[in-house]
Amino acid sequence: MHSQYRALALVPLLLLANQVLDAQKKLKVVTTLNYLRYIVEQVGGDKVDAIALANPKQDPHYVTPTPRMNQLASDADLFVENGINLDLWAKNVVDASGNPKIQRGNLGQMTATINVPLKELPLEVSRAWGDIHPQGNPHVWLDPLNVRIIAENIAERLKKLDSPNSDYYESRLGSFQDRLDIAMFGEDLIKAIGAKAGDILVRKARNDELGEWLKARKLDSKLAGWLRDAEKFKGVKLMSYHKTYIYFCDRFGLQIAGELEEKPGIPPPPQHRDAIVELMNKERIRIILNDNFYSRDASDYIASKTNANVVVTYIEVGATPEIDTYEKVISYLVDEIAQAAK
């Protein structure tokens, strides 16, 4: 009898121990892209273990799923995709994982870019046009204001999956957004405006009202960060190899004159390269953005005929050892374009 009583007495202790272990268990989060992993880590902190599937040095459109990826997803609590037809390969990983939690429609699967304003929505879609995205341009993370939204989406999902730690995720979300706001607008401006400065500035920037709003309040001299640095090249025209930079260029005041690809996803034929040379010489365009995972052959040829600067660009966290944060991705692009525009 005594042993039976002792066993019964242990039951509450075992239950309590299991509850403690559950509270300490980290959410396993698998993301398709590395910028998403970075955001998950910023919001999730020590409550998550996050890993990205794609190599940050490769074209995110064309990733080949592997058995290793399927294994990583097999016990994930959350699977995070960019969506907008960029990481379509993710479906094969989810299907092969055998993990019911991350199947589409379940709480463990999410598209992080929901509610992000999309650009370049095609009026018509045809295979003849090459690698066209029917849902719009998917490179939304190259506008820091969009990353604010993506971080909010991720925080909301983490809170649903791990509600006891909701306040923790909300606090880390706020800290991450504050860092983005300081990097974007400058700390002095944030302090001068005070409460809700980030929300106010983001809203004015989205509505193309920021410059006039700051001047009316004599705060324009306090603007710093990426936006101040981008004034060095505001209005400059450039060419890009692929349709990668519409969000970045619209946010920082650059004009995209065209792409070296005649059709997205298809290398430019000689006649198209020659047309680009003529256009660039006519309009004195002297910058070509070439994603690191695309060949430089066409860019170098055109540069030799136009005296243009070829800027090799990195759009992913971890694409080089130095670019190991999202903030450094944007800083790299701003700095390199500013240098090329001199």
C-alpha positions as CSV (number, residue, x, y, z in Angstrom):
1,M,0.0,0.0,0.0
2,H,2.8,2.4,0.9
3,S,4.4,2.0,-2.6
4,Q,1.0,2.6,-4.2
5,Y,0.5,5.8,-2.2
6,R,4.0,6.9,-3.1
7,A,3.3,6.4,-6.8
8,L,0.1,8.4,-6.6
9,A,2.0,11.2,-4.8
10,L,4.5,11.4,-7.6
11,V,1.8,12.0,-10.2
12,P,1.3,15.7,-9.6
13,L,5.1,16.2,-9.5
14,L,5.5,14.4,-12.9
15,L,2.7,16.5,-14.3
16,L,4.4,19.7,-13.1
17,A,7.7,18.5,-14.4
18,N,6.1,17.9,-17.9
19,Q,4.6,21.3,-17.8
20,V,7.9,22.9,-17.0
21,L,9.5,21.0,-19.9
22,D,6.8,22.0,-22.3
23,A,7.2,25.7,-21.2
24,Q,11.0,25.4,-21.8
25,K,10.6,23.6,-25.2
26,K,11.6,25.8,-28.1
27,L,9.4,26.1,-31.2
28,K,11.2,24.5,-34.2
29,V,10.7,26.9,-37.1
30,V,11.8,26.1,-40.7
31,T,11.8,28.9,-43.2
32,T,12.4,28.8,-46.9
33,L,14.6,31.8,-47.1
34,N,17.3,33.2,-44.8
35,Y,15.8,36.7,-44.4
36,L,12.8,34.9,-42.9
37,R,15.0,32.9,-40.6
38,Y,16.6,36.1,-39.4
39,I,13.2,37.8,-38.7
40,V,12.0,34.7,-36.8
41,E,15.1,34.8,-34.7
42,Q,14.7,38.5,-34.0
43,V,11.1,38.0,-32.9
44,G,11.3,34.6,-31.4
45,G,14.6,35.0,-29.4
46,D,15.4,32.1,-27.2
47,K,11.9,30.6,-27.6
48,V,12.6,29.4,-31.1
49,D,15.1,27.3,-33.0
50,A,15.0,28.5,-36.6
51,I,16.7,27.1,-39.8
52,A,16.4,28.2,-43.4
53,L,16.3,25.7,-46.3
54,A,17.7,27.8,-49.2
55,N,21.4,28.6,-49.7
56,P,21.5,32.4,-49.3
57,K,24.0,32.6,-52.2
58,Q,21.6,31.0,-54.7
59,D,18.6,32.2,-56.7
60,P,15.6,31.8,-54.4
61,H,13.4,31.0,-57.4
62,Y,15.2,27.8,-58.2
63,V,15.9,25.7,-55.2
64,T,15.9,21.9,-55.5
65,P,14.3,20.2,-52.5
66,T,16.4,17.5,-50.9
67,P,15.8,14.6,-48.5
68,R,17.7,16.7,-45.9
69,M,15.1,19.5,-46.3
70,N,12.2,17.0,-45.9
71,Q,13.8,15.7,-42.7
72,L,14.3,19.2,-41.3
73,A,10.6,19.9,-41.9
74,S,9.4,16.6,-40.5
75,D,9.2,17.8,-36.9
76,A,8.8,21.5,-37.5
77,D,6.2,23.4,-35.4
78,L,6.1,26.2,-38.0
79,F,7.0,26.3,-41.7
80,V,7.4,29.9,-43.0
81,E,7.3,30.8,-46.7
82,N,7.8,34.0,-48.6
83,G,5.0,33.1,-51.0
84,I,4.0,35.3,-54.0
85,N,5.2,32.4,-56.3
86,L,8.8,32.9,-55.3
87,D,9.5,29.7,-53.3
88,L,7.1,27.4,-55.1
89,W,9.5,24.5,-54.4
90,A,8.4,24.7,-50.7
91,K,5.3,22.7,-51.5
92,N,7.4,19.7,-52.4
93,V,9.2,19.9,-49.0
94,V,6.0,20.2,-47.1
95,D,4.3,17.4,-48.9
96,A,7.3,15.1,-48.5
97,S,7.8,15.9,-44.8
98,G,5.0,13.8,-43.5
99,N,4.4,16.5,-40.9
100,P,0.6,17.2,-40.5
101,K,1.3,20.4,-38.5
102,I,2.8,22.2,-41.5
103,Q,0.3,21.3,-44.2
104,R,-1.4,24.2,-45.9
105,G,-4.3,25.5,-44.0
106,N,-2.9,24.5,-40.6
107,L,-1.5,26.7,-37.9
108,G,2.0,25.4,-38.5
109,Q,2.2,26.8,-42.1
110,M,2.3,30.4,-43.0
111,T,3.0,32.8,-45.8
112,A,4.9,35.6,-44.2
113,T,4.1,38.3,-46.8
114,I,0.3,38.5,-46.2
115,N,-0.9,42.1,-46.2
116,V,2.3,43.4,-47.8
117,P,1.4,45.9,-50.7
118,L,2.5,44.2,-53.9
119,K,4.0,45.8,-57.0
120,E,4.1,44.8,-60.7
121,L,0.9,42.8,-60.8
122,P,0.7,41.7,-64.4
123,L,-2.3,42.7,-66.5
124,E,-2.0,39.3,-68.2
125,V,0.0,36.2,-67.7
126,S,1.5,34.1,-70.5
127,R,4.2,31.5,-70.7
128,A,5.6,33.4,-73.6
129,W,6.6,36.2,-71.2
130,G,9.0,34.0,-69.3
131,D,9.3,33.8,-65.5
132,I,6.4,36.2,-64.8
133,H,4.9,36.1,-61.2
134,P,1.1,36.2,-61.6
135,Q,0.7,37.5,-58.0
136,G,3.1,40.4,-58.3
137,N,6.8,40.9,-57.8
138,P,7.9,38.7,-54.8
139,H,11.1,40.6,-53.7
140,V,9.1,42.5,-51.1
141,W,11.7,42.3,-48.3
142,L,14.0,44.8,-50.1
143,D,11.7,47.5,-48.7
144,P,12.3,47.7,-44.9
145,L,8.8,49.0,-44.4
146,N,7.5,45.7,-45.7
147,V,9.8,43.8,-43.3
148,R,8.0,45.5,-40.5
149,I,4.7,43.9,-41.7
150,I,6.4,40.5,-42.2
151,A,7.7,40.7,-38.7
152,E,4.3,41.4,-37.4
153,N,2.8,38.5,-39.2
154,I,5.5,36.1,-37.8
155,A,4.9,37.5,-34.3
156,E,1.2,36.9,-34.5
157,R,1.7,33.3,-35.6
158,L,4.3,32.6,-32.8
159,K,1.8,34.0,-30.3
160,K,-0.9,31.6,-31.5
161,L,1.5,28.6,-31.4
162,D,2.9,29.6,-28.0
163,S,0.4,31.8,-26.2
164,P,2.0,31.7,-22.8
165,N,4.9,33.6,-24.3
166,S,2.8,36.2,-26.2
167,D,4.2,39.1,-24.3
168,Y,7.7,38.0,-25.0
169,Y,7.2,37.9,-28.7
170,E,5.4,41.2,-28.7
171,S,8.2,42.8,-26.8
172,R,10.8,41.5,-29.2
173,L,8.8,42.5,-32.2
174,G,8.7,46.1,-30.9
175,S,12.4,46.1,-30.3
176,F,13.1,44.8,-33.8
177,Q,10.8,47.3,-35.4
178,D,12.5,50.1,-33.4
179,R,15.9,49.1,-34.7
180,L,14.5,49.1,-38.3
181,D,13.0,52.5,-37.7
182,I,16.3,54.0,-36.4
183,A,18.2,52.4,-39.3
184,M,15.7,53.9,-41.7
185,F,15.0,57.4,-40.3
186,G,17.8,58.0,-37.8
187,E,17.7,58.1,-34.0
188,D,17.6,61.9,-33.7
189,L,14.4,62.1,-35.7
190,I,12.8,59.3,-33.8
191,K,13.5,61.0,-30.5
192,A,12.4,64.4,-31.8
193,I,8.9,63.0,-32.7
194,G,8.5,60.9,-29.5
195,A,5.7,58.5,-29.0
196,K,4.6,56.4,-32.0
197,A,7.4,58.0,-34.1
198,G,8.0,54.8,-36.0
199,D,4.4,54.3,-36.9
200,I,4.0,58.0,-37.9
201,L,7.1,58.0,-40.1
202,V,6.3,54.7,-41.8
203,R,2.8,56.0,-42.6
204,K,4.1,59.2,-44.1
205,A,6.8,57.4,-46.1
206,R,4.2,54.9,-47.5
207,N,2.0,57.8,-48.5
208,D,4.9,59.7,-50.1
209,E,4.3,62.5,-47.6
210,L,7.4,62.2,-45.5
211,G,9.5,65.0,-47.0
212,E,6.8,67.7,-46.9
213,W,5.7,66.6,-43.5
214,L,9.2,66.9,-42.1
215,K,9.8,70.3,-43.7
216,A,6.5,71.7,-42.4
217,R,7.7,70.8,-38.9
218,K,11.3,71.8,-39.5
219,L,12.5,68.3,-38.8
220,D,14.0,67.6,-42.2
221,S,17.6,68.3,-40.9
222,K,17.1,65.5,-38.3
223,L,16.5,62.8,-41.0
224,A,19.3,60.3,-41.0
225,G,19.8,56.6,-41.6
226,W,19.2,54.9,-44.9
227,L,16.9,57.6,-46.2
228,R,19.5,60.3,-45.7
229,D,22.2,58.2,-47.3
230,A,19.9,57.5,-50.2
231,E,19.6,61.2,-51.0
232,K,23.0,60.9,-52.6
233,F,21.4,58.9,-55.5
234,K,17.8,60.0,-55.4
235,G,16.3,60.2,-58.9
236,V,19.2,58.3,-60.5
237,K,18.3,55.9,-63.3
238,L,19.7,52.4,-63.4
239,M,19.4,49.1,-65.1
240,S,19.0,45.8,-63.3
241,Y,19.6,42.3,-64.6
242,H,16.4,40.8,-63.2
243,K,13.2,42.3,-61.9
244,T,14.5,42.2,-58.3
245,Y,14.6,45.8,-57.2
246,I,11.3,47.5,-57.7
247,Y,10.6,47.7,-53.9
248,F,14.0,48.9,-53.0
249,C,14.2,51.5,-55.8
250,D,10.7,52.8,-55.1
251,R,11.5,53.2,-51.4
252,F,14.8,54.9,-51.9
253,G,14.0,57.1,-54.9
254,L,15.8,55.3,-57.8
255,Q,14.4,54.9,-61.3
256,I,14.6,51.6,-63.0
257,A,15.0,52.1,-66.8
258,G,14.7,48.5,-67.6
259,E,16.2,45.0,-67.2
260,L,18.9,43.2,-69.0
261,E,16.7,40.2,-69.3
262,E,14.3,40.6,-72.2
263,K,12.0,38.2,-70.5
264,P,12.2,37.3,-66.8
265,G,14.2,34.2,-66.2
266,I,15.7,34.1,-69.8
267,P,19.2,35.4,-70.5
268,P,19.3,38.4,-72.8
269,P,19.9,37.7,-76.5
270,P,22.5,39.8,-78.4
271,Q,19.9,42.1,-80.1
272,H,18.4,43.0,-76.7
273,R,21.8,43.7,-75.2
274,D,22.5,46.1,-78.1
275,A,19.2,47.8,-77.5
276,I,20.1,48.3,-73.9
277,V,23.5,49.8,-74.8
278,E,21.7,52.3,-77.1
279,L,19.2,53.2,-74.3
280,M,21.9,53.6,-71.6
281,N,24.1,55.8,-73.8
282,K,21.1,57.9,-74.9
283,E,19.9,58.4,-71.3
284,R,23.4,58.4,-69.7
285,I,22.6,55.5,-67.4
286,R,25.7,54.4,-65.6
287,I,24.7,51.8,-63.1
288,I,23.8,48.1,-63.6
289,L,22.6,45.9,-60.7
290,N,23.6,42.3,-61.1
291,D,22.4,39.8,-58.6
292,N,25.3,37.6,-57.3
293,F,23.7,34.4,-58.6
294,Y,23.3,35.6,-62.2
295,S,26.1,35.6,-64.7
296,R,27.9,38.9,-65.2
297,D,28.6,38.3,-68.9
298,A,25.8,40.5,-70.2
299,S,26.4,43.2,-67.6
300,D,30.1,43.3,-68.3
301,Y,29.5,43.5,-72.0
302,I,27.0,46.3,-71.7
303,A,29.3,48.1,-69.2
304,S,32.1,48.0,-71.7
305,K,30.0,49.8,-74.2
306,T,28.5,52.4,-71.9
307,N,31.1,53.1,-69.2
308,A,28.6,51.9,-66.6
309,N,29.4,50.5,-63.2
310,V,28.3,46.9,-62.5
311,V,27.2,46.5,-58.9
312,V,27.1,42.9,-57.8
313,T,24.2,42.8,-55.4
314,Y,23.3,40.5,-52.5
315,I,19.7,40.3,-51.4
316,E,19.8,37.6,-48.8
317,V,21.0,37.4,-45.2
318,G,24.2,35.4,-45.1
319,A,25.0,35.8,-48.8
320,T,28.5,36.8,-47.7
321,P,30.0,36.4,-44.2
322,E,29.8,40.2,-43.8
323,I,26.1,40.5,-44.7
324,D,24.8,38.5,-41.7
325,T,21.8,40.6,-40.8
326,Y,18.9,42.1,-42.7
327,E,20.0,45.5,-41.8
328,K,23.4,44.8,-43.4
329,V,21.6,43.7,-46.6
330,I,20.0,47.1,-47.0
331,S,23.1,49.0,-45.9
332,Y,25.2,47.1,-48.5
333,L,22.8,48.0,-51.3
334,V,22.6,51.7,-50.2
335,D,26.3,52.1,-49.9
336,E,27.3,50.3,-53.1
337,I,24.7,52.2,-55.2
338,A,25.8,55.5,-53.6
339,Q,29.4,54.7,-54.5
340,A,28.5,53.7,-58.1
341,A,26.4,56.9,-58.6
342,K,29.4,59.2,-57.8
